[in-house]
Amino acid sequence: MADSQDNDRVLARALAARPTARQLAWQRLEYIAFAHFGINTFTDREWGDGAEDPALFNPTEFDADQWVGACCDAGIKLLILTAKHHDGFCLWPSAHTEHSLKNSPWRDGRGDVVAEVSAACARAGLKFGIYCSPWDRHECSYGDSPAYNAFFRAQLGELLSNYGPIAEVWFDGACGEGPNGKRQEYDWDSYYALVRQLQPEAAIAICGPDVRWVGNESGLARDDEWSVVSGPRGQGERGVDFLEVDNGANDLGSRDNLAENEVTFWYPAECDVSIRPGWFYHASQDLQVKSLDHLLDIYYRSVGRNSVLLLNVPPDQRGLFHENDVARLKELRAALDATFDQDVARTAQGGDAAVDGAWDTYWSAGSDVDELALDLGAEKTVDRLLLQEAIEEGQRVERFVLEGWHDGQWKEIVRGGCIGYKRLERFSRVVVRRVRLRIEASRAPVRLRRIGLFCAP
């Protein structure tokens, strides 16, 4: 009896975990971009040491609209700019340091990359985000924790106050030595409070309470990537505590894992990866842009595994997205459109709210183990399955199987685990008229927003 009661308590806590409005808005973006750009672009390095001469920064053909246009053409919904990396060089004219582009020859020292990218995003309707590294290898107060925390808040305040709406604030956990050889103790709570004060709609990601790092830089989520996780800290506390867990854990949200802690909360994953081997631009990598097949696999294993894909596209020394990167982005968009533009389940009989394409409706199962049967109206060739839960009602499905009617019986087509916001499955082509989705295990009656069936060209 005790085991049954414990299981009931675990499931009750899991079902009570729901996304906030900002987490739900973030999840719906699905596919976003990073632009690693800065002094490293001109030194051919990945990590600068803070001793670089600002005079090196001079993108002769800088065009933020070209970046944003490439993102929009690719179907990307948000662009995050590295406003400051570990070297401390600022892509805006910060009043709190001389290590910025105001001491560069670009725009005669009067330029502001953050402003130009923010304005280009606003013109195109693309959401804008910032990365501001807490680790600053240039700033002399780094390591004097109270002084540097005040310095960092001042810089963060500039970014959050002067550049319009910001949809995501991206912090990593890098914490090395400063110019004085000391390590810094970051005052995360004060950073978060400042974001909430100045940009209350912004999701705070990675080292933050809204969005966690998936645990690798390959862009790949777990096969079962739960948004409902548990740990020693609740939502609103430091997300950085989950980084070590993520690196080694295959499953963060199973019933067994949830039972280990009393605190359960909504903490979705972001999958970051660069379109090239490096995060900053290197001319030597112009022919090493990831292949279309590689990027498609990443897409299915990130967006298709209940996560958001953050794809880095590093601007070059001209201040442009390189032609090879732009071409690959277009190829990826074309391949995704060719696959997902025609949903043969949209006109199926029996799907009701799960096939109507509406965001504000969903199909409700009658029990925690149930099935949904569809008649496609004629035989259709399919090799892709899309499933979405109404996650504002929690994450419920643990296991499912899709079956097709053939030779007088139901035969398995594909099976999977948790669903969450979106799950995509690839399988060998089959010709079917009738299919059914069987829910083999769930934490409560299923709320299915969408079932889609497609055929990749």
N, C-alpha and C positions, 0 to 999 in steps of 0.2 A: 504493500500500500504506500509505503514511504517513497519508493521509486516512482510510482505513478503520480504522487503529489508533487515530487520534485520536478518531474517532467512537465506537469501542468504549469508549475511556476515558471520554468524556463520558457515555455511557449507563450505564456502570458506576457512575460517581459519582452520577448522577441516581437510579438505582434504590436505591443505598445510603442515600439520604436518607429517613428515616422520622420520623413524629411521635413525640414523647415522650408519656408517659401523660397529662401535663397538657394538652398540645396536642390530643390526641385527645378528651379529655373536654370541652375547650372547644369544639372543632369540632362535637361532637354537640349542643350547645345550640342552634345554628342561628339563633335569633331572640332577641335580648336587648334590654334597655332602658336608657336613660340618663335620669336626672332632674336637670336643671340647676336648682338651687335655692340661694338664698343672699341676700346683701345686694342683688345686682342685681335680684332679684325685686321689691324695694321701692323701687328708684331708677329703674326702667324703663330700665335700661342693659344692654348686652351685656358690656362690660368695665368694671369699676370701677377706681378709681385708688388705693384703699387708704385714702382719707381719709374714708370714710363713717362716720357715727355709728352704732355698734351699736344704739342705741335705735330705729333705723328697723326693725329686724327684729322683727316681731310677727305671725306667722300665726295669726289668731284662731280658725280652725277646723281646725288641723293634724290630719291623720288618716293616719298611715302605712299603716294597714290598708286605707284606700280606695285608695291608690296600688297596693299589692300585690295587692289584689283585682282591680283593673283589669288589671294585668299578667297575672295567672293566667287571667283570663277570655279574654285575648287570645292565650294560648298562649305567652307570653314565659317564658323559663326563668331569667333572671338580671336583677337590677336593680342598676345602678351609680349611686351617689350622688356628686354633686360635694361632697365633704366640705370642700374648699377650692379656690376659683377664684383667678384672678390678683390679685384685690383683697386676698387674705390673710385674709379673714373666715372663721373656722372654725365649722363646724356642730356642733362638739363643744366641751366646756369645756377646751380645751387649757391645760395648766399652763405653756406656754412663750410665751404672748402674751395680752394683754388684748383683742385684736381678735377677739372671739368672742361667741357668744350668751350667755355668762355675764354680759355687760354689757348685755344686752337686756332688755326687759320681758317677753319670752315666758317662760312658766312661772316668772315672778318671778326670772329669771336662773339658774334651776336646771335648765333643759331641756337635752336632748341629742338632736338630730335623728338623728345617726348611730346612737345606741343604739336609738331608737324604730323607725327603718327596718330596722335589722338584726334586731330582735326580731320585727317584723311579717313579714319574709321567713322567719325561722325557723319561725314559727307556720304559715305557708302552704306550707312546703316549697320556697320560691323561693330560688335562690342569690343571694348578696349580693356586691357589688363596690364598690370605692372609686376615685374620682378625687381626687388630691391634687396641685394644681398646684405644680411646682417654682418657677415665677415668683411672687414675692410682692412686690407693690407697696407693702405696708404695712411689712414688717419692715425695721428699720434696718440689720441686718447683711447684707442682700442686697447683693451686690457685693464684700463681704469674703469671698472664696470659702471659706476654711477655716472661718470662724465660721458662715457661713450653712449650709454643708453639715452641720455638727454640729446646727444648729437644725432643719434640715429632717429629718434622720434622727430627731431626738427626736420631732418631730410625727408622722412616719411610724410610728415605733415605737408611739406611743399608739394609732393607728388599727389597727395590725396585732396589737396585744396585747389589746385590751379589748372587741372587738366580735364575737367568735366567728369561725367559718370565713369566709374571704374567697376567692371563686373567681377574681376578676380584679382586678388593680391596674393602673389606667389612667394613664399619663403622657403628656402632650403635650410638644412641644419648645419651647414659648414661652419666650423668654429676652430680656426687655427690661431697661429701666433700673430700678433700685431707688430708694428715697428719697434715696440719696447720689449718684445719677446714674451709678453704675457698673453694669456687666453682670457677671453671675455665671458662673463656670465650675462646672458641675454635676459632682459626683463620682458619675456613674452607677453605676460598679461597686460602690460602697459601698451605694447605694440597693438595687441588685439583691440584694446579699448579705444585706441586712437582710430583704428580702421572703422570700428562700429560707430564712433562719433561722427567721422567725416564722410564715410562711404557706407552707410548702413546696409545697402543692398549687395555689397561686394562679398563674394565667397572668399574665405581665407583658406588657402590651400597648402598642402604638403606639411609644413610645420605650422599647422593651424587647426582650428576646431571644426571646420566645415567639410574639408576634403582631405583624404589621406593619399600618400604615395603608394603605388601598387607594389613597390619593392624592387624594381629593376628599371633599367633604362633601355629596355628592348621593346617597350610598347605592348607587353603581353600581360594580360590578366590571368588569374587562375581559371581553371575550368569551372569551378564554382566560386564566383566572386560575390560574396554576400555584402550588402550594404549594412546589414544589421550585424554588429560585432560587439564584443564585450571586453572589459579590461578594468584596470584599477582606477581609471579616471572616467568621468562621464563627459557627455557632450558639453562643449564650452571650455574644456580644459585643454592642455597642451597635446596636440596631435602628434608631436615629435616622439612621444613615448611609444608609438606603434611602429616606428621605422625598423627597429631590430626584429620585432615580431614578424613584420611583413617579409623581411628578407628570407626567412627560413620556413615560414609556415605555408602549407599547401591549402589550408582552409581556415579562415578566421571566423566563420559564422555557423559551423555545424552545431547541432544540439549539444554534443559533448563539449565543444569549446565554450559555448554560451553558459553551460552549467558550471564552469570553473570560476566564474566571477558573478557577483551580484549586480554589477552595473552593466546594462545593455543599452546601446544607443545607435543612432543612424550615422554612419561614417563611410561614405562611398569612395571608390578608388578612381584615381587619375593615372593614366598610362602615358608616360613621357618617352619620347624617342626622337632621334634626329634623322632627317632624310638622308644625311651623309654620315660617315664614320665619326666626324667631329661635331661639336656643338657650335663652334665659331667657324667662319669661312676659311678654307685653305684651298688655294688654287690647285694644289696637288691632288685634291679629292674631287675635281670636276667630273672625272669619269667614274666615280665611286658612288654616285647617287643610287639609292636603293631601287631595285627593280620593281616593276609593276606587280609581279607575283608576290614579292616580299611585302610590299605595302598592303596589298589585298589581304594577305595572311594576317598582318598586324591589325588591320581594320576588323576582321572577323573575330580576332582574339582580344580585342579591346572594346570597341563599341558593341560588338556582338557578345560580350561577356559582362554586361552590366557595368561598364566603365565609360569614362570619357577619354578619347584619344587626344593627346597633346603632341602634335607633330612639329618639330623644330625645322625652320627653314632659315639658314643664316645668310643675311645680306652680305654682299661682297664689298671690296674696297671702293667700288664705284658708288656704293650706297643703294644697290639694286639686288633683288632676288636674281640669282644667276639663271640664264636661259635653260640650263639642263634641269634645274629644280622646278622651274615653272612648267616645263614640258611634262615632267613626270606627274606633277599635281593635276594637270589637265587630263592625262591618261587615266589616273586613278578615278577622277570624277566621271569620266566617260564610261569606265568599266562599271562603276557603282550604279550610274543612271541606267545603263543598258540592262543591268540585272534587276533593279528594284523598281523600275517605272511601271511594270505590268504585274499587278497582284491578281492572280487568278482566283484568289479566295474572296475578292471584293464583292463579287456577284453571287457567291455561294448561298445555297439554301441551308438554314439551320444555324448560321453563325450569329445572327442577330447583331447585338451591339459590338461583338468582337470583330466584325468585318465591315462596319459602316464607316471606318476611317475617322470617326469623331473622337476628339480628345476627352470630352466630358461624359462619355458613356463607356460602360464595360459590361461584359458578361459575368454573371454571378453563378458560381457553382452551388449546388444544393447541399453539399457536404464536403468534408476535407479530402475525400477521394472521389473524383467525379470524371466525366468525360464530355467532350464536345464533338459532335458529328457534323460533317459538312458534305453536301452534295454539290460538286462543282458545275453540274449541269451538262457536262460532256467530258470526255477523256482529255486530260491535260498532262503535259510533260513538265515535271517539276524537279528541282534539285536544291532548293533553298527553303528554309523555314524561318519565319520571323515570329517571335512571341514577345508580348509586352504585358506586364502586370500594371494595374492601377496602383502605383507605389505610394500614392498619398494615403492608401488604405493599408500600408505596410507591405513587407516582402513575405510571401506565403509559400510559394511552390518550392518543393525540395527535389522532386523527381517527376519526369514526364516521359511519355513515349508517343510518337506519331505513327499511326498505322494506316495502311491502305487496304481496301477491299479487293481481293484478287482470288479467282478460282473458288468462290464460295466461302472465303474465310478472311479474317483480318490478319494481315502480315505486317511485321514491324518494318518501318522505314528508317527511323532514327530515334534515338533516345538521348536525354540529357538531364541535367540537375537543376540548380536554381535558375530562376528567370530574372526577376527584378525589373529594372526599367526596360531592358531590351536583351533578348538572346537571339543569336543567329546561328543556324546549323546548316552545314554543307553535307550533302550526301549524293550518292550515285543517282543518276537520272532514273525516274520511274514515271510510268504512264498510269494515271489514276483518275477516276471520277469521284469516288467516295473516299474520304479520309476521316479519321477520328483522332482527337488528342485525348489521351488518357492521363489523368493526374494520378500518379502512383503514390505520392506522398506530399502532404502539404501541412502547414502549421495552423491553418484555418481555412474555411471555405474560400475558394479561389476567386479573385477579382481579375479577370483577363481583359485588358484593354484592347488587345489586337492579336489576331492570328493572321499571318500572311504566307502565301506560297508563291514561289518565283522560279524562274529558270534562267540561269546565267548563259550568256551567249558563248 
